[in-house]
């Protein structure tokens, strides 16, 4: 019985350490929001994305946090708020990762990982959806799809025994009119919420 008790106490301690770290880390994002309400919704969204059980976007956030369904429209409005920019949040996240002390380096330089992904979308009127060429040697796949083309940037963290790629940024790379930067940033954040 004593072993189980020690194990639970140790697990509880580690959970508290993780929550303290998350709380401290998320506090560094506060100045990136011009309104407290948006910052508070940001915290809710981040924790929901950490624990969610599916990828149904705002619906999964409402369901997994057991929020009142009447908050759905308010949560959707958060993703279109003008009180923050995805650019500022992304740069703050990069600073957090850099300060973590966990970057795996080769010759004193972090190792960046870049990848692209084409995600099929059914609706042609969804912002950023365009006709994309499918590079596949499989003749059963269509030559073209309608969807989003994402570019993702990550950095390796860990040590020589165990490495992880921590995402730094994910953006829709073509198909979005970037002459209107705020609408472009909103599409990117809404897409992240839905993935």
The 8 nearest C-alpha neighbors of each residue, nearest first, counted from 0:
[[1, 3, 2, 4, 5, 6, 7, 8],
 [0, 2, 4, 3, 5, 6, 7, 8],
 [3, 1, 5, 4, 0, 6, 7, 8],
 [4, 2, 6, 0, 1, 5, 7, 8],
 [3, 5, 1, 7, 2, 6, 8, 0],
 [6, 4, 8, 2, 7, 3, 9, 1],
 [5, 7, 3, 9, 4, 8, 10, 2],
 [8, 6, 10, 4, 9, 5, 11, 3],
 [7, 9, 11, 5, 10, 6, 12, 4],
 [8, 10, 12, 6, 7, 11, 5, 13],
 [11, 9, 7, 13, 12, 8, 6, 14],
 [10, 12, 8, 14, 9, 13, 7, 15],
 [13, 11, 9, 15, 14, 10, 8, 16],
 [12, 14, 16, 10, 15, 11, 17, 9],
 [13, 15, 11, 17, 12, 16, 10, 18],
 [16, 14, 18, 12, 17, 13, 19, 11],
 [17, 15, 13, 19, 14, 18, 20, 12],
 [16, 18, 20, 14, 15, 19, 21, 13],
 [17, 19, 21, 15, 20, 16, 22, 14],
 [20, 18, 22, 16, 17, 21, 23, 15],
 [19, 21, 17, 23, 18, 22, 24, 16],
 [22, 20, 18, 24, 19, 23, 25, 17],
 [21, 23, 19, 25, 20, 24, 18, 26],
 [24, 22, 20, 26, 21, 25, 19, 27],
 [25, 23, 21, 26, 22, 27, 20, 95],
 [24, 26, 22, 27, 28, 23, 21, 42],
 [25, 27, 23, 28, 29, 24, 22, 30],
 [26, 28, 25, 29, 24, 23, 30, 91],
 [27, 29, 26, 31, 25, 30, 91, 88],
 [30, 28, 31, 26, 27, 32, 38, 25],
 [29, 31, 32, 28, 27, 33, 26, 38],
 [30, 32, 29, 28, 83, 87, 88, 33],
 [33, 31, 83, 30, 34, 82, 29, 38],
 [32, 34, 82, 83, 31, 35, 30, 37],
 [35, 33, 32, 36, 37, 82, 38, 83],
 [34, 36, 38, 37, 39, 33, 32, 29],
 [37, 35, 39, 38, 34, 40, 41, 32],
 [38, 36, 40, 39, 35, 34, 41, 77],
 [37, 39, 41, 35, 36, 40, 32, 29],
 [38, 40, 36, 42, 41, 37, 35, 43],
 [41, 39, 43, 37, 42, 38, 44, 36],
 [40, 42, 38, 44, 39, 43, 37, 45],
 [43, 41, 45, 39, 40, 44, 46, 38],
 [42, 44, 40, 46, 41, 45, 47, 39],
 [43, 45, 47, 41, 42, 46, 48, 40],
 [46, 44, 48, 42, 47, 43, 41, 49],
 [47, 45, 49, 43, 48, 44, 42, 50],
 [46, 48, 44, 50, 49, 45, 60, 51],
 [47, 49, 45, 51, 46, 50, 44, 60],
 [48, 50, 46, 47, 51, 45, 44, 52],
 [49, 51, 47, 48, 46, 52, 63, 64],
 [52, 50, 48, 47, 63, 53, 49, 59],
 [51, 53, 50, 63, 54, 59, 48, 49],
 [54, 52, 51, 55, 59, 56, 63, 60],
 [53, 55, 56, 194, 193, 59, 52, 51],
 [54, 56, 59, 58, 53, 193, 57, 194],
 [57, 55, 193, 192, 58, 59, 54, 194],
 [56, 58, 60, 59, 61, 55, 192, 75],
 [57, 59, 61, 56, 60, 55, 62, 71],
 [58, 60, 62, 55, 61, 57, 56, 63],
 [61, 59, 57, 63, 58, 47, 62, 64],
 [62, 60, 66, 58, 59, 64, 63, 65],
 [61, 63, 59, 65, 60, 64, 58, 66],
 [64, 62, 60, 65, 51, 59, 61, 47],
 [63, 65, 66, 62, 61, 60, 47, 51],
 [64, 66, 62, 63, 61, 67, 60, 68],
 [67, 65, 61, 64, 68, 62, 70, 63],
 [66, 68, 69, 70, 65, 61, 71, 62],
 [69, 67, 70, 71, 66, 61, 62, 65],
 [68, 70, 67, 71, 72, 73, 66, 61],
 [71, 69, 73, 68, 72, 67, 74, 66],
 [70, 72, 74, 73, 69, 68, 75, 61],
 [73, 71, 75, 74, 70, 76, 69, 77],
 [74, 72, 76, 70, 75, 71, 77, 69],
 [73, 75, 77, 71, 76, 72, 70, 78],
 [74, 76, 72, 77, 73, 78, 71, 57],
 [77, 75, 73, 79, 74, 78, 72, 80],
 [78, 76, 80, 74, 75, 79, 37, 73],
 [77, 79, 76, 75, 80, 189, 185, 188],
 [78, 80, 76, 77, 185, 81, 75, 189],
 [81, 79, 77, 82, 78, 76, 83, 37],
 [80, 82, 83, 79, 84, 181, 33, 77],
 [83, 81, 33, 80, 32, 34, 37, 84],
 [84, 82, 32, 81, 31, 33, 85, 80],
 [85, 83, 86, 87, 88, 184, 82, 81],
 [84, 86, 88, 87, 184, 89, 83, 188],
 [85, 87, 89, 84, 88, 90, 184, 83],
 [88, 86, 90, 84, 89, 85, 91, 31],
 [87, 89, 85, 91, 90, 86, 92, 84],
 [90, 88, 92, 86, 91, 87, 85, 93],
 [91, 89, 93, 87, 92, 88, 86, 94],
 [90, 92, 94, 88, 93, 89, 95, 87],
 [91, 93, 95, 89, 94, 90, 88, 96],
 [94, 92, 90, 96, 91, 95, 167, 97],
 [93, 95, 97, 91, 92, 96, 98, 90],
 [96, 94, 92, 98, 93, 97, 99, 91],
 [97, 95, 99, 93, 94, 98, 92, 102],
 [96, 98, 94, 95, 99, 93, 100, 102],
 [99, 97, 95, 100, 96, 94, 101, 93],
 [100, 98, 96, 101, 97, 95, 102, 94],
 [99, 101, 98, 102, 97, 96, 156, 103],
 [100, 102, 156, 99, 157, 103, 96, 97],
 [103, 101, 156, 100, 104, 155, 109, 157],
 [104, 102, 156, 155, 157, 109, 158, 101],
 [105, 103, 109, 108, 107, 102, 110, 106],
 [104, 106, 108, 107, 109, 110, 103, 102],
 [105, 107, 108, 104, 109, 110, 103, 102],
 [108, 106, 104, 105, 109, 103, 110, 102],
 [107, 109, 104, 105, 106, 110, 103, 102],
 [110, 108, 104, 103, 102, 111, 105, 107],
 [111, 109, 155, 154, 104, 108, 112, 103],
 [110, 112, 154, 153, 109, 155, 113, 152],
 [113, 111, 153, 154, 152, 110, 114, 155],
 [114, 112, 152, 151, 153, 111, 115, 150],
 [115, 113, 151, 150, 152, 112, 116, 149],
 [114, 116, 150, 149, 151, 117, 148, 113],
 [115, 117, 149, 148, 118, 150, 114, 151],
 [116, 118, 148, 147, 149, 119, 146, 115],
 [117, 119, 147, 146, 116, 148, 120, 149],
 [118, 120, 146, 145, 144, 117, 147, 121],
 [121, 119, 146, 122, 145, 118, 128, 147],
 [120, 122, 123, 119, 145, 146, 125, 128],
 [123, 121, 124, 125, 120, 128, 145, 146],
 [122, 124, 125, 128, 121, 145, 129, 120],
 [125, 123, 122, 126, 128, 127, 121, 129],
 [124, 126, 123, 122, 128, 127, 120, 121],
 [127, 125, 128, 124, 175, 186, 174, 123],
 [126, 128, 174, 175, 147, 129, 125, 173],
 [129, 127, 146, 147, 126, 125, 123, 174],
 [128, 130, 145, 146, 174, 131, 127, 147],
 [129, 131, 145, 144, 143, 146, 132, 128],
 [132, 130, 144, 143, 145, 129, 133, 146],
 [131, 133, 143, 142, 134, 144, 130, 141],
 [132, 134, 142, 143, 135, 131, 144, 141],
 [135, 133, 132, 136, 142, 143, 137, 131],
 [136, 134, 137, 133, 140, 138, 142, 141],
 [135, 137, 138, 134, 140, 139, 133, 142],
 [138, 136, 135, 139, 140, 141, 134, 142],
 [137, 139, 140, 136, 135, 141, 142, 134],
 [140, 138, 137, 141, 136, 142, 135, 133],
 [141, 139, 138, 137, 142, 135, 133, 136],
 [140, 142, 143, 139, 144, 133, 138, 132],
 [141, 143, 133, 132, 140, 144, 134, 135],
 [144, 142, 132, 133, 131, 141, 130, 145],
 [145, 143, 131, 130, 146, 119, 132, 133],
 [146, 144, 130, 129, 119, 120, 131, 128],
 [145, 147, 119, 120, 128, 118, 129, 144],
 [146, 148, 118, 128, 117, 149, 127, 171],
 [147, 149, 117, 171, 172, 116, 173, 118],
 [150, 148, 171, 116, 170, 115, 172, 147],
 [149, 151, 115, 170, 169, 114, 172, 171],
 [150, 152, 169, 114, 113, 168, 115, 149],
 [153, 151, 113, 168, 167, 112, 166, 169],
 [152, 154, 166, 112, 167, 165, 111, 164],
 [153, 155, 111, 164, 165, 110, 112, 156],
 [156, 154, 164, 163, 103, 110, 102, 165],
 [157, 155, 102, 103, 101, 163, 162, 164],
 [156, 158, 162, 101, 103, 161, 163, 102],
 [157, 159, 160, 161, 162, 103, 156, 101],
 [158, 160, 161, 162, 157, 103, 156, 104],
 [161, 159, 158, 162, 157, 163, 103, 156],
 [162, 160, 158, 159, 157, 163, 156, 103],
 [163, 161, 157, 156, 158, 155, 159, 160],
 [164, 162, 156, 155, 165, 157, 161, 154],
 [163, 165, 155, 154, 153, 156, 166, 162],
 [164, 166, 153, 154, 163, 155, 167, 156],
 [167, 165, 153, 168, 152, 164, 154, 151],
 [168, 166, 153, 152, 93, 165, 92, 154],
 [167, 169, 152, 151, 166, 89, 170, 153],
 [170, 168, 151, 150, 152, 149, 171, 167],
 [171, 169, 149, 150, 172, 187, 151, 168],
 [170, 172, 149, 148, 173, 150, 187, 147],
 [173, 171, 149, 148, 170, 150, 174, 175],
 [174, 172, 175, 171, 148, 127, 147, 149],
 [173, 175, 127, 129, 128, 176, 172, 147],
 [176, 174, 127, 173, 177, 183, 126, 171],
 [175, 177, 178, 179, 174, 183, 127, 180],
 [176, 178, 179, 180, 183, 175, 182, 181],
 [177, 179, 176, 180, 183, 175, 182, 181],
 [178, 180, 177, 182, 181, 183, 176, 184],
 [181, 179, 183, 177, 182, 178, 184, 176],
 [182, 180, 184, 183, 179, 185, 84, 81],
 [181, 183, 185, 184, 180, 179, 186, 177],
 [184, 182, 180, 186, 181, 185, 177, 179],
 [185, 183, 187, 181, 186, 182, 85, 180],
 [184, 186, 182, 188, 187, 183, 79, 189],
 [185, 187, 189, 183, 184, 188, 190, 182],
 [188, 186, 184, 190, 185, 189, 170, 191],
 [187, 189, 191, 185, 190, 186, 184, 192],
 [190, 188, 192, 186, 191, 187, 78, 185],
 [189, 191, 193, 187, 188, 192, 186, 194],
 [192, 190, 188, 194, 193, 189, 187, 169],
 [191, 193, 189, 56, 190, 194, 188, 57],
 [192, 194, 56, 190, 191, 55, 54, 189],
 [193, 191, 54, 192, 190, 56, 55, 189]]
